[in-house]
């Protein structure tokens, strides 16, 4: 006897470890990377800090630890121990850098040079942590092959460019920060594109089975069943 129950097709998923997390991590990486660059551009155009610009910087930098951890989570287990340690260290460095924005607001710091002068060695230490962990995370991304390799290469270039441009003119510093931000934005965009492609139902997928078409040995949108499948339906 034919099965009269309707079989609902499985819900399409992203194909990554966690589809909702992948979508949110991708969205956050794109949006907050853009905010970070926008804050740097505003700072360069006005020749220093301002309270509105620092608030924008605070929002962007406070999100970076969550963005990096999210990018790590969607690449498990392929990203490995190097990825987990690097993500944790990079996130920690930006917890500190977010605190420096609060310091700048409270102390009415006029520009980045004054901020470095005020915090001195602490900025250097956490800058080294950022560079080393950024390179480690980039290498882990390349090895994992979940996200495009060029994003990892761009991240390496970006963190090194940020490190060597600390005493360069504002425009050079903005370009260096933009390269690093573009790497994270590229990772986020890749996640969103993967979710979009893999979340769409395939054309060759069989549709749900209705009572009438089951008796005829067909599905509503798929090819005819084989003789063996038809014999199974009659039992």
C-alpha positions in Angstrom: 0.0 0.0 0.0 1.3 3.4 -0.9 2.3 5.7 1.9 -0.2 8.6 2.0 1.8 10.8 4.4 3.5 13.8 2.9 7.2 13.9 3.3 8.6 17.4 4.0 11.9 18.1 2.3 14.8 18.9 4.7 15.4 22.5 5.5 18.4 23.9 3.5 21.4 24.7 5.7 24.6 26.7 5.2 26.8 23.7 5.0 29.3 25.1 7.5 29.5 24.0 11.1 26.7 26.3 12.3 24.7 28.2 9.7 23.1 30.9 12.0 26.5 31.6 13.6 28.2 31.7 10.2 25.7 34.2 9.0 26.0 36.4 12.1 29.8 36.2 12.1 30.0 37.1 8.5 27.6 40.1 8.9 29.5 41.4 11.9 32.9 41.0 10.2 31.7 43.1 7.3 29.9 45.8 9.2 32.3 46.4 12.1 35.3 46.3 9.8 33.7 49.1 7.8 33.0 51.1 11.0 36.6 50.7 12.0 37.9 52.1 8.7 35.3 54.9 8.8 36.5 55.9 12.3 40.1 56.1 11.0 39.1 58.2 8.0 37.2 60.6 10.2 40.2 60.9 12.5 42.6 61.6 9.6 40.3 64.2 8.1 39.8 66.2 11.3 43.4 65.8 12.3 42.9 64.1 15.7 40.4 62.8 18.1 36.9 64.0 18.8 34.2 62.6 21.1 31.9 61.4 18.3 34.8 59.8 16.4 36.0 58.1 19.6 32.5 56.7 20.3 32.5 55.2 16.8 36.0 53.8 17.4 34.8 52.3 20.7 31.8 50.6 19.0 34.0 49.1 16.3 36.9 48.0 18.6 34.5 46.5 21.2 33.0 44.3 18.5 36.4 42.9 17.2 36.9 40.3 19.9 33.4 38.9 19.2 34.1 39.0 15.4 37.4 37.1 15.7 36.0 34.5 18.1 33.0 34.0 15.7 35.3 33.6 12.7 37.2 31.0 14.7 34.1 29.1 15.8 32.7 28.7 12.3 36.1 27.1 11.1 36.3 24.5 13.8 37.7 21.8 13.9 39.8 22.5 10.9 41.3 25.7 12.2 43.1 23.8 15.0 44.9 24.8 18.1 46.9 27.6 16.4 43.6 29.2 15.4 42.0 28.9 18.9 45.1 30.3 20.7 45.6 33.1 18.1 41.9 34.1 18.2 41.9 34.3 22.0 45.1 36.4 22.0 43.9 38.7 19.2 40.5 39.2 21.0 42.4 40.0 24.3 44.5 42.6 22.6 41.4 44.4 21.4 39.8 44.2 24.8 42.8 46.3 25.9 42.6 48.6 22.8 38.9 49.2 23.5 39.9 50.3 27.0 42.4 52.8 25.5 39.5 54.5 23.8 37.7 55.0 27.1 41.0 56.4 28.5 41.2 58.8 25.5 37.6 60.1 26.2 38.1 60.5 29.9 41.5 62.2 29.6 40.4 64.3 26.6 43.4 63.0 24.6 43.9 65.1 21.4 45.3 62.5 19.0 46.9 59.1 18.6 50.5 60.4 19.3 49.3 61.7 22.6 47.6 58.4 23.4 50.8 56.5 22.8 52.8 59.0 24.9 50.3 58.6 27.8 50.2 54.7 27.7 53.7 54.1 26.5 54.9 50.5 27.0 51.4 49.1 27.4 50.5 50.1 23.9 53.8 48.5 22.6 53.2 45.2 24.4 49.6 44.8 23.2 50.6 45.9 19.7 53.1 43.0 19.6 50.3 40.6 20.9 48.1 41.9 18.1 50.7 41.4 15.4 51.8 37.9 16.5 48.3 36.6 17.1 47.0 38.2 13.9 49.7 36.3 11.9 48.9 33.1 13.7 45.2 33.4 13.0 45.9 34.2 9.4 48.1 31.1 9.0 45.4 29.0 10.7 42.8 30.3 8.3 44.9 29.4 5.3 45.5 25.9 6.6 41.9 25.3 7.5 40.7 26.0 3.9 37.2 27.0 5.1 37.6 30.6 4.0 39.6 32.0 1.0 43.3 31.8 1.5 43.7 35.4 0.2 41.9 36.7 3.3 44.6 35.1 5.5 47.4 36.5 3.3 45.8 40.0 3.4 45.5 39.8 7.2 49.3 39.1 7.5 50.0 42.1 5.3 47.6 44.2 7.2 48.9 43.5 10.7 52.5 44.0 9.6 51.5 47.2 7.8 49.8 48.6 10.9 52.9 47.7 13.0 55.4 49.5 10.7 53.2 52.6 10.1 52.8 53.7 13.7 55.0 56.8 13.1 53.9 57.3 9.5 51.6 60.1 8.3 47.8 59.7 9.0 47.1 58.7 5.4 49.5 55.8 5.5 48.1 54.6 8.8 44.6 54.6 7.4 45.7 52.6 4.4 47.4 50.0 6.7 44.3 49.7 8.9 42.1 49.4 5.8 44.1 46.4 4.6 43.7 44.6 7.9 40.0 45.5 8.0 39.5 44.3 4.4 40.9 40.9 5.4 38.3 40.4 8.1 35.6 41.9 5.9 36.6 39.4 3.1 36.3 36.5 5.6 32.8 37.8 6.5 31.7 38.2 2.9 33.0 34.7 2.1 30.8 33.3 4.9 27.7 35.2 3.7 28.3 34.0 0.1 28.7 30.4 1.2 25.5 30.5 3.3 23.7 32.0 0.3 24.9 29.4 -2.2 24.6 26.3 0.0 21.3 27.5 1.6 19.5 27.6 -1.8 17.6 24.4 -2.7 19.2 22.5 -5.6 17.3 22.2 -8.9 17.7 18.4 -9.0 16.3 17.8 -5.5 13.1 15.7 -5.2 10.1 17.5 -4.0 7.7 16.3 -1.3 5.7 13.2 -2.1 1.9 13.4 -2.3 -0.5 10.5 -2.2 -1.5 10.7 -5.8 2.0 10.9 -7.3 3.3 8.2 -4.9 0.8 5.7 -6.4 2.1 6.5 -9.9 5.7 6.0 -8.7 6.6 9.7 -9.2 7.4 12.7 -7.0 5.9 16.2 -7.6 9.1 17.7 -8.9 11.6 14.8 -9.4 12.2 12.0 -11.9 10.2 8.7 -12.0 11.1 6.2 -9.4 13.0 3.0 -10.3 11.1 -0.4 -10.5 12.6 -1.4 -7.2 11.4 1.8 -5.5 7.9 1.3 -7.0 7.8 -2.3 -5.7 8.6 -1.0 -2.2 5.8 1.5 -2.4 3.2 -1.3 -3.2 4.2 -3.3 -0.1 
